Amino acid sequence: MATVATAPVPHLPIGRGRPGGVVAGLGVAPWLPSDTPVAWFRGDPALAHDADTQVIARTVRSGVDAGVPVVGVLGQAGVAPQTGLDPLCGWGAVARELTAASGQVPIVLVVAGPFLGGPALLLGLADVVVMTAEARAFVNAPASVARITGSAVLDAELIGGSWVHATRTGVADVVVDDLDAALDVVADLLDLLPPNTGELPTRVAPDDPPDRPTPVAAAAVPAGERQSYDVRTVIGDLVDHGWFLELRSRHATSLVTGLARIAGMPVGIVANQPSQLAGALDIESSQKGGAFVRFCDAFNLPLVTLVDTPGFRPGRDQEWRGMIRHGAKLAFAYAEATVPRVCVVLRKAYGGAYIVMDCKSMGNDCALAWPGAEIAVMGARGAVEILARRELAALPEGPERDARRARLEDEYAATHLSPEAALDRGYVDEVIDPADTRRAVAGALAALTTKRERLRPRRHENIPL
């Protein structure tokens, strides 16, 4: 009986470092639950000479040359004092290769142990970082911090534990219990991302109808502007089968970012979170959103933005720490993005936050709004307090002043907050029924499939870092 030839599994050994150190290859990683070809390395280069770092640098370069994602799994990494200068310079070579690969191929790093010293900075060069619960990463060890600052020796977990990077620093995009769960997350990511910036993400035949109604999303958003809700409920009803891979879920929680599919098409989703800070943007959420938008734009993922924000978070601390500069990162990222962009105003979109959440004048391709959406400089209450301050102050406190204030707020809302006013001026393309949101978004994305936009040639952009 004739045998049927099968295609060989892609696998090219790249090499290994010291015994017990790093091993690497190009093709299907034998330990990854995915058949996506990648340039991979895995091991513990903790006390290595530069052999391990040479292998890692060569692997990253091979990934760029082959046009496939780079996936690294490190149990522990760092530079020991007794190893000399070679490994330190070796990590510099890795940093250079990761920088050269940035925006060319997706870079995903998994940290399953201590990642210490200068090499920890490499995590900031990755597109996605997945940490296990026992992982730690910091530049200065607790003993060094105590010796230099004179403070008590802190626990390593308190300085750079996975929960610190999930909540405070934003270094960890996803934190899971163990390595197996981390590799599952990587497999999910690879399923949504293209192999390189020159290719489009893989679209699958949708088995969740594109025109399916979204009554859950419609019911989730309260009519009152001050009432809270979880925007993840809206996202879950909008995307295919309710599946949403959220990134940095515990960092800068007033903004939700993540990946999903809509009608089989991989997309990046950015959404204000009214259950946290009422959905206001602050420094951390602006940084988080800007980085995510640039990531999606680099790898051809269409962007769907869900807007419900009262503005930027007020306060001296925010202003002193550079709200202007950091808020501009989100504006810069959206203005520069060339992928298809669909924006949906769910409830309120006020002031500068409305601008940087991909408003029509920022260049989005499709601007939609729900019937109850309010798009303006500010809400009716705040506007009336400014515009009619003297008139209201002249009235005695009591029912007469309250009635006059309410009447002025209704007039302001009818004139300035109605989505029809934005529609008439071209700032909104269509006012849609909330239950029709999935159909409208999926239809817009389908129409934009062939969109190709090119930026003017320049040495490089100068994003406000």
C-alpha positions as CSV (number, residue, x, y, z in Angstrom):
1,M,0.0,0.0,0.0
2,A,1.3,3.4,-1.0
3,T,2.0,5.8,1.9
4,V,0.9,9.4,1.8
5,A,3.8,11.8,2.3
6,T,3.4,14.3,5.1
7,A,5.0,17.7,5.3
8,P,7.9,17.9,7.7
9,V,7.4,19.9,10.9
10,P,9.4,23.1,10.5
11,H,12.3,22.9,12.8
12,L,15.8,24.4,12.5
13,P,18.2,24.2,15.6
14,I,19.9,27.5,16.2
15,G,22.2,26.3,18.9
16,R,22.7,26.3,22.6
17,G,24.7,28.2,25.2
18,R,26.4,26.7,28.1
19,P,25.3,23.3,29.4
20,G,22.0,23.7,31.2
21,G,21.6,27.2,29.7
22,V,19.7,28.4,26.7
23,V,18.6,26.3,23.8
24,A,17.0,27.8,20.7
25,G,15.5,27.0,17.3
26,L,13.5,28.3,14.3
27,G,10.2,26.7,13.5
28,V,7.5,25.0,15.6
29,A,8.6,25.1,19.2
30,P,8.3,21.6,20.7
31,W,7.0,22.9,24.0
32,L,4.5,25.5,22.7
33,P,0.9,24.4,22.2
34,S,0.8,26.1,18.8
35,D,1.8,25.1,15.3
36,T,2.8,28.6,14.4
37,P,6.5,28.9,13.3
38,V,8.5,31.1,15.6
39,A,12.1,31.9,16.5
40,W,12.3,30.5,20.0
41,F,14.7,30.3,22.9
42,R,14.3,28.9,26.3
43,G,16.5,28.3,29.3
44,D,18.2,29.7,32.4
45,P,21.0,32.1,31.5
46,A,21.5,33.2,35.1
47,L,25.2,32.7,35.7
48,A,26.2,32.3,32.0
49,H,29.2,33.6,30.1
50,D,28.2,35.3,26.9
51,A,27.4,32.0,25.1
52,D,23.8,32.1,26.2
53,T,23.4,35.8,25.2
54,Q,24.9,35.1,21.8
55,V,22.4,32.4,21.2
56,I,19.5,34.7,22.2
57,A,20.8,37.5,20.0
58,R,21.2,35.1,17.1
59,T,17.7,33.8,17.6
60,V,16.1,37.2,17.5
61,R,18.0,38.0,14.3
62,S,16.9,34.8,12.8
63,G,13.2,35.6,13.6
64,V,13.5,38.9,11.8
65,D,15.2,37.3,8.8
66,A,12.6,34.6,8.6
67,G,9.7,37.0,9.3
68,V,8.3,35.0,12.2
69,P,7.5,36.0,15.8
70,V,10.2,35.8,18.5
71,V,9.2,33.9,21.6
72,G,11.5,33.6,24.6
73,V,11.0,31.7,27.9
74,L,13.4,32.5,30.7
75,G,13.3,30.7,34.0
76,Q,15.9,33.0,35.4
77,A,18.3,35.6,34.0
78,G,20.8,38.1,35.1
79,V,24.5,38.8,35.4
80,A,26.5,37.4,38.4
81,P,29.4,39.5,39.7
82,Q,31.9,36.6,39.2
83,T,31.1,36.2,35.5
84,G,33.0,39.3,34.3
85,L,32.1,41.8,31.6
86,D,31.3,39.4,28.7
87,P,27.7,38.5,29.7
88,L,26.9,42.1,30.5
89,C,28.0,43.1,27.0
90,G,26.1,40.1,25.7
91,W,22.9,41.3,27.1
92,G,23.6,44.6,25.3
93,A,23.8,42.7,22.0
94,V,20.4,41.1,22.9
95,A,19.0,44.6,23.5
96,R,20.2,45.8,20.2
97,E,18.7,42.8,18.3
98,L,15.4,43.2,20.1
99,T,15.3,46.9,19.2
100,A,16.0,46.1,15.6
101,A,13.2,43.5,15.7
102,S,10.7,45.9,17.2
103,G,7.8,46.6,14.8
104,Q,9.2,44.0,12.4
105,V,8.0,40.8,14.1
106,P,6.0,40.3,17.4
107,I,8.2,39.8,20.4
108,V,6.8,37.8,23.3
109,L,8.7,37.0,26.5
110,V,7.7,34.7,29.2
111,V,9.3,35.1,32.7
112,A,9.0,32.1,35.0
113,G,11.6,33.0,37.6
114,P,13.9,35.9,38.7
115,F,14.9,38.3,36.0
116,L,17.5,40.6,37.7
117,G,19.7,43.5,37.1
118,G,20.3,45.3,33.8
119,P,18.9,42.4,31.7
120,A,15.5,43.1,33.3
121,L,15.3,46.2,31.1
122,L,14.9,43.8,28.1
123,L,11.3,43.2,29.3
124,G,10.6,46.8,28.3
125,L,11.6,46.0,24.7
126,A,9.1,43.2,24.3
127,D,5.7,43.6,22.7
128,V,4.0,41.3,25.2
129,V,5.3,40.0,28.6
130,V,3.7,37.1,30.3
131,M,4.8,36.4,33.9
132,T,4.1,33.5,36.1
133,A,3.1,34.1,39.7
134,E,6.5,33.3,41.1
135,A,8.4,35.5,38.6
136,R,10.3,38.5,39.8
137,A,12.0,41.3,37.9
138,F,13.9,44.3,39.1
139,V,17.0,46.3,38.2
140,N,18.4,46.8,41.8
141,A,18.2,43.9,44.3
142,P,16.7,44.5,47.7
143,A,20.1,44.4,49.4
144,S,21.4,47.0,47.0
145,V,18.4,49.3,47.5
146,A,18.9,49.1,51.3
147,R,22.7,49.7,51.0
148,I,22.3,52.8,48.7
149,T,19.2,54.4,50.2
150,G,19.8,53.4,53.8
151,S,16.3,51.9,54.1
152,A,15.4,48.5,55.5
153,V,15.9,45.5,53.3
154,L,12.6,44.9,51.5
155,D,11.3,41.6,50.3
156,A,12.1,40.9,46.6
157,E,8.4,40.2,46.0
158,L,7.6,43.7,47.2
159,I,10.1,45.3,44.9
160,G,9.6,43.4,41.7
161,G,7.1,40.6,42.2
162,S,4.7,39.7,39.4
163,W,1.8,41.5,41.1
164,V,3.9,44.7,41.2
165,H,4.4,44.5,37.4
166,A,0.8,43.6,36.9
167,T,-0.6,46.5,38.9
168,R,2.0,49.2,39.4
169,T,4.6,49.2,36.6
170,G,2.6,47.7,33.7
171,V,5.6,45.6,32.6
172,A,3.5,42.4,32.8
173,D,0.7,42.2,30.2
174,V,-0.6,39.0,31.6
175,V,0.1,37.2,34.9
176,V,-0.8,33.5,35.2
177,D,-0.4,30.8,37.8
178,D,2.3,28.6,36.1
179,L,4.3,28.1,33.0
180,D,1.8,25.9,31.3
181,A,-0.8,28.6,31.6
182,A,1.7,31.1,30.3
183,L,2.4,29.1,27.2
184,D,-1.4,28.8,26.5
185,V,-1.6,32.6,26.6
186,V,1.3,32.8,24.1
187,A,-0.5,30.3,21.8
188,D,-3.6,32.5,21.9
189,L,-1.6,35.5,21.0
190,L,0.1,33.9,18.1
191,D,-3.3,32.8,16.8
192,L,-4.3,36.5,16.6
193,L,-1.1,38.1,15.4
194,P,0.4,38.1,11.9
195,P,4.0,36.6,11.7
196,N,5.4,40.0,10.7
197,T,4.5,43.6,9.9
198,G,4.3,42.8,6.2
199,E,1.5,40.4,6.5
200,L,-2.1,40.7,7.7
201,P,-3.6,38.7,10.7
202,T,-5.3,35.5,9.7
203,R,-9.1,36.0,9.3
204,V,-11.1,32.8,10.0
205,A,-14.6,32.0,8.7
206,P,-17.0,33.5,11.3
207,D,-19.2,31.0,13.1
208,D,-20.6,33.8,15.2
209,P,-23.0,35.7,12.9
210,P,-21.6,39.2,12.1
211,D,-25.1,40.7,12.2
212,R,-25.9,39.1,15.6
213,P,-27.8,41.6,17.9
214,T,-26.1,42.9,21.0
215,P,-28.9,43.3,23.5
216,V,-26.6,42.6,26.5
217,A,-24.3,45.5,25.5
218,A,-27.3,47.7,25.0
219,A,-28.7,46.9,28.5
220,A,-25.3,47.1,30.2
221,V,-24.9,50.9,29.8
222,P,-27.0,52.9,32.2
223,A,-28.7,56.1,31.0
224,G,-27.5,58.2,33.9
225,E,-24.0,59.7,33.1
226,R,-22.9,59.2,36.7
227,Q,-23.9,55.5,37.0
228,S,-21.1,52.9,36.8
229,Y,-20.9,49.7,34.8
230,D,-18.2,47.3,33.5
231,V,-17.4,47.9,29.9
232,R,-16.1,44.3,29.6
233,T,-19.8,43.3,29.4
234,V,-20.1,45.5,26.3
235,I,-17.0,44.0,24.8
236,G,-18.0,40.5,25.5
237,D,-21.3,40.9,23.6
238,L,-19.5,42.6,20.7
239,V,-16.8,40.1,20.0
240,D,-17.0,36.6,18.7
241,H,-18.3,34.1,21.3
242,G,-17.5,36.6,24.1
243,W,-13.8,35.7,24.0
244,F,-11.5,38.6,24.9
245,L,-7.8,38.4,25.7
246,E,-7.2,41.4,27.9
247,L,-3.7,42.9,28.3
248,R,-2.6,44.8,31.4
249,S,-6.0,44.1,33.0
250,R,-4.8,45.2,36.5
251,H,-2.7,48.2,35.4
252,A,-4.2,51.6,34.6
253,T,-7.7,50.1,35.1
254,S,-9.7,53.1,33.8
255,L,-8.8,51.9,30.3
256,V,-9.3,48.4,29.0
257,T,-7.1,47.1,26.2
258,G,-7.0,43.6,24.6
259,L,-7.4,41.4,21.5
260,A,-10.4,39.6,20.1
261,R,-12.1,38.6,16.9
262,I,-15.1,40.3,15.3
263,A,-16.7,38.4,12.5
264,G,-13.5,36.2,12.4
265,M,-11.2,39.2,12.1
266,P,-8.5,39.8,14.8
267,V,-8.9,43.3,16.3
268,G,-7.5,45.4,19.0
269,I,-10.0,46.9,21.4
270,V,-9.5,50.1,23.5
271,A,-12.3,51.1,25.9
272,N,-12.9,53.5,28.7
273,Q,-13.8,51.7,32.0
274,P,-16.6,53.6,33.8
275,S,-16.2,51.4,36.9
276,Q,-12.7,52.8,37.5
277,L,-12.2,56.6,37.9
278,A,-15.6,57.0,36.0
279,G,-13.6,56.2,32.9
280,A,-11.4,59.2,33.1
281,L,-7.9,59.1,31.5
282,D,-4.9,59.6,33.7
283,I,-1.1,59.4,33.1
284,E,-1.0,55.6,33.4
285,S,-4.0,54.9,31.2
286,S,-2.7,57.3,28.5
287,Q,0.6,55.4,28.4
288,K,-1.1,52.1,28.4
289,G,-3.4,53.1,25.6
290,G,-0.7,54.7,23.5
291,A,1.6,51.7,23.7
292,F,-1.3,49.3,22.8
293,V,-2.4,51.4,19.8
294,R,1.1,51.4,18.4
295,F,1.4,47.7,18.9
296,C,-1.8,47.1,17.0
297,D,-0.8,49.5,14.2
298,A,2.6,47.8,13.9
299,F,1.0,44.4,13.2
300,N,-1.9,45.4,11.1
301,L,-4.6,44.8,13.7
302,P,-7.7,47.0,13.2
303,L,-8.7,49.2,16.2
304,V,-12.1,49.3,17.7
305,T,-12.5,52.1,20.3
306,L,-15.4,52.3,22.8
307,V,-15.7,55.7,24.3
308,D,-17.4,56.6,27.6
309,T,-15.2,59.2,29.4
310,P,-15.8,62.4,31.4
311,G,-12.3,63.7,30.5
312,F,-8.9,63.7,32.0
313,R,-8.4,63.0,35.6
314,P,-8.0,66.3,37.5
315,G,-5.5,67.0,40.2
316,R,-2.2,68.7,40.9
317,D,-0.4,65.3,41.1
318,Q,-1.4,64.5,37.5
319,E,-0.4,67.9,36.2
320,W,2.9,68.0,38.0
321,R,3.8,64.5,36.8
322,G,3.2,65.6,33.2
323,M,-0.4,64.9,32.1
324,I,0.2,67.0,29.1
325,R,3.2,65.1,27.9
326,H,1.8,61.6,28.7
327,G,-1.7,62.4,27.4
328,A,-0.1,63.4,24.1
329,K,1.2,59.8,23.8
330,L,-2.3,58.5,23.2
331,A,-3.1,61.3,20.8
332,F,0.2,60.7,18.9
333,A,-0.5,56.9,18.6
334,Y,-4.0,57.3,17.2
335,A,-3.0,60.1,14.9
336,E,-0.2,58.1,13.4
337,A,-2.1,54.8,13.2
338,T,-2.8,53.6,9.6
339,V,-4.9,50.5,10.3
340,P,-8.7,50.5,10.0
341,R,-10.1,52.4,13.0
342,V,-13.7,52.3,14.2
343,C,-14.9,54.4,17.1
344,V,-18.2,54.0,19.0
345,V,-19.3,56.6,21.6
346,L,-21.4,54.6,24.1
347,R,-22.5,57.3,26.5
348,K,-20.3,60.4,27.1
349,A,-17.3,61.8,25.4
350,Y,-16.1,65.1,27.0
351,G,-13.3,67.5,26.4
352,G,-9.7,66.5,25.6
353,A,-10.3,62.8,26.4
354,Y,-12.8,62.7,23.6
355,I,-10.1,64.0,21.2
356,V,-7.5,61.5,22.2
357,M,-9.9,58.5,22.2
358,D,-9.8,58.5,18.4
359,C,-12.4,61.1,17.5
360,K,-13.3,61.7,13.9
361,S,-10.9,64.7,13.5
362,M,-8.0,62.4,14.7
363,G,-8.5,60.4,11.5
364,N,-10.7,57.4,12.4
365,D,-12.4,55.7,9.4
366,C,-15.8,55.3,11.0
367,A,-17.3,57.2,13.9
368,L,-20.5,55.7,15.4
369,A,-22.6,56.8,18.4
370,W,-25.4,55.5,20.4
371,P,-28.6,57.6,20.6
372,G,-28.0,58.7,24.2
373,A,-24.4,59.6,23.6
374,E,-23.2,63.0,24.8
375,I,-20.3,64.6,22.8
376,A,-19.2,68.0,24.0
377,V,-16.6,70.1,25.8
378,M,-18.2,69.0,29.1
379,G,-21.4,67.8,30.6
380,A,-24.5,69.9,31.0
381,R,-24.0,70.4,34.8
382,G,-20.5,71.7,34.6
383,A,-21.3,73.9,31.6
384,V,-24.2,75.5,33.3
385,E,-22.2,76.2,36.4
386,I,-19.8,78.2,34.3
387,L,-22.1,79.8,31.8
388,A,-24.9,80.8,34.2
389,R,-22.9,81.3,37.4
390,R,-24.0,84.9,37.9
391,E,-27.6,84.3,36.9
392,L,-28.0,81.4,39.3
393,A,-26.1,83.2,42.1
394,A,-28.7,86.0,41.8
395,L,-31.5,83.7,42.6
396,P,-32.3,82.7,46.2
397,E,-31.3,79.2,47.2
398,G,-34.3,76.8,46.9
399,P,-36.7,75.4,44.4
400,E,-36.6,78.4,42.1
401,R,-32.8,78.2,41.6
402,D,-32.9,74.4,41.3
403,A,-35.7,74.6,38.6
404,R,-33.8,77.3,36.7
405,R,-30.6,75.2,36.8
406,A,-32.4,72.1,35.6
407,R,-34.0,74.0,32.7
408,L,-30.7,75.5,31.6
409,E,-29.1,72.0,31.8
410,D,-31.8,70.6,29.6
411,E,-31.4,73.4,27.1
412,Y,-27.6,72.9,27.0
413,A,-28.0,69.2,26.5
414,A,-30.5,69.5,23.7
415,T,-28.3,72.0,21.9
416,H,-24.8,70.7,22.5
417,L,-24.9,67.1,23.8
418,S,-27.1,65.4,21.3
419,P,-25.3,63.0,18.9
420,E,-27.4,64.4,16.1
421,A,-25.6,67.7,16.6
422,A,-22.3,65.9,16.0
423,L,-23.8,64.0,13.1
424,D,-24.9,67.3,11.4
425,R,-21.3,68.6,11.7
426,G,-19.7,65.4,10.3
427,Y,-18.1,64.4,13.6
428,V,-20.2,61.2,13.7
429,D,-20.9,59.1,10.6
430,E,-24.0,57.3,12.0
431,V,-26.2,57.1,15.1
432,I,-26.9,53.4,15.6
433,D,-29.2,51.3,17.8
434,P,-27.1,49.9,20.6
435,A,-28.4,46.4,19.8
436,D,-27.0,46.8,16.3
437,T,-23.5,47.6,17.4
438,R,-21.9,44.3,16.3
439,R,-23.4,44.5,12.8
440,A,-22.3,48.1,12.4
441,V,-18.7,47.5,13.6
442,A,-18.3,44.3,11.6
443,G,-19.7,45.9,8.5
444,A,-17.2,48.8,8.8
445,L,-14.3,46.5,9.3
446,A,-15.3,44.4,6.3
447,A,-15.5,47.5,4.1
448,L,-12.0,48.6,5.4
449,T,-10.3,45.3,4.6
450,T,-8.5,46.7,1.6
451,K,-7.5,50.0,3.3
452,R,-3.8,50.9,2.8
453,E,-2.4,54.1,4.2
454,R,1.2,55.2,4.0
455,L,3.0,57.7,6.2
456,R,5.3,60.3,4.7
457,P,9.0,59.2,4.7
458,R,11.0,60.5,7.6
459,R,14.0,59.3,9.7
460,H,11.7,58.4,12.6
461,E,8.8,60.0,14.5
462,N,9.4,61.9,17.7
463,I,6.7,60.6,20.0
464,P,6.6,62.5,23.4
465,L,8.4,59.9,25.6
